[in-house]
Amino acid sequence: MVLIKLIVSNNLVLTNGVLTESDAAAKLTAQGNVTVASTWDGGSCDIEFGGTNAQNFDLTGATALFTGDIKINKTSGTVTMLSGLTLSNKTLTITSGTLEFNGNTLSSNYITQTGGSCQGMSGTISILINFTMTGGTFNTGTATVFDINGNFSETTAGTFTASSITNFYFAGAFTHTAGTFTKSGSESVVFDATASKTWDFATSETFYNLTINT
């Protein structure tokens, strides 16, 4: 099925088939619960969570089968994950509203946050390329590892809280020139870039343990 613009005001269930977008302006907006079955075939279609309803996003048995971008753009309310979220070669964007991971895991190529809230992860937060924050709040929940293979950027504004993280791994540039970055105070930080990278701090940055391994 090729999509132009589609709004689902109640529940969206993806059981079998492929969804693709007709052009860059095309999008699928979900205002209710979204369930992706283990029989889903995928496709490039992105999903935007919108509206004001409390929503669930369930990828149980299909964590790696959804192959579009995810955008949280709610006027108000919360999207609650009922499973882990894995976005290979795709982007998780949070602009408004809350994305609650409910103790589930997060892996994404890109995470871009301009507003809203993302919270409640567990285990390892894996970012395969870049994390970019210019607003909103990001709270790592009970996750203990934050592993990013690209650049970390917190500029303009934002609140990044990682009180649960015991091990950070940064393989790219690290920029923290605005907003807040709260750590546990006993964390270990490893910069493991394979090429020359830039560290850019507004004034200063404090790490408890630091390892440079390039």
Disulfide bonds with the S-S distance in Angstrom:
none
